[in-house]
């Protein structure tokens, strides 16, 4: 075993037969920390509030959380993009965009309550960026 492992990790890996099994076991064990980070990022995004910051500052803060979550994504790449796969990805992206729109609207100060209601009446719902732009316009 490598000298870069702590003694308790070495002991737990002593009887694993081959390198592939070792790597798989280590990956399963230590990738759990990503779960903690993802949880904290999601919680921070849901808990984030504008709290009298500008809409631009609030949007930038929540977007940085989303960007970090996106960077941690484990979704495999789609090799062949047939019409069904394309439609499926489009629906997934739309759902993700709606979730983020709702998170954004949830954290906006109550002063924007009527603007929030107005945005939610749009068909189709606007993107988060479009909604943010509308709030920025009202703010100025």
C-alpha positions, -999 to 999 in steps of 0.1 A, spaced: 0 0 0 10 36 -6 28 56 20 3 84 15 -25 66 32 -32 71 69 -27 40 90 -64 34 97 -71 36 59 -43 12 52 -56 -13 77 -91 -12 62 -76 -19 28 -52 -46 38 -73 -75 25 -87 -59 -6 -74 -81 -35 -66 -58 -63 -60 -21 -72 -93 -17 -90 -113 -29 -59 -92 -6 -37 -99 24 -58 -136 16 -60 -138 12 -22 -118 44 -16 -140 63 -40 -172 51 -24 -159 59 11 -144 94 4 -169 107 -21 -194 109 7 -177 142 16 -191 156 -17 -226 147 -3 -219 169 27 -207 198 5 -237 194 -19 -260 194 11 -244 226 25 -245 243 -9 -282 234 -14 -290 245 21 -272 278 16 -291 284 -16 -324 277 0 -316 298 31 -301 327 12 -321 360 14 -316 393 -2 -317 411 32 -317 446 17 -287 439 -6 -291 449 -42 -308 424 -65 -275 421 -84 -256 412 -52 -282 387 -42 -283 371 -76 -245 369 -78 -244 352 -44 -270 326 -52 -256 320 -87 -222 313 -73 -237 285 -51 -255 271 -82 -223 272 -102 -204 252 -76 -232 227 -74 -231 224 -112 -194 218 -110 -200 189 -87 -225 172 -110 -219 135 -116 -242 132 -147 -225 112 -174 -221 128 -209 -246 119 -235 -227 104 -264 -255 101 -290 -280 129 -290 -311 115 -307 -344 134 -306 -356 115 -274 -324 122 -256 -326 159 -267 -362 162 -254 -353 145 -221 -323 169 -215 -345 199 -224 -371 188 -198 -344 183 -172 -329 217 -178 -363 233 -177 -371 217 -143 -337 228 -130 -343 263 -142 -377 265 -126 -363 252 -93 -337 279 -94 -362 306 -103 -383 295 -73 -352 296 -50 -343 331 -63 -379 344 -59 -381 329 -24 -351 349 -12 -360 382 -27 -371 409 -1 -408 411 6 -408 446 -9 -408 428 -43 -439 407 -35 -460 421 -63 -431 418 -88 -427 382 -76 -463 374 -82 -462 391 -116 -431 370 -127 -449 338 -116 -479 345 -138 -457 345 -170 -463 316 -194 -438 301 -199 -420 311 -167 -389 333 -174 -354 322 -168 -337 332 -135 -316 357 -155 -347 373 -170 -365 375 -137 -334 390 -121 -332 416 -149 -368 425 -142 -361 430 -105 -330 451 -113 -351 473 -135 -376 479 -108 -348 485 -83 -334 513 -104 
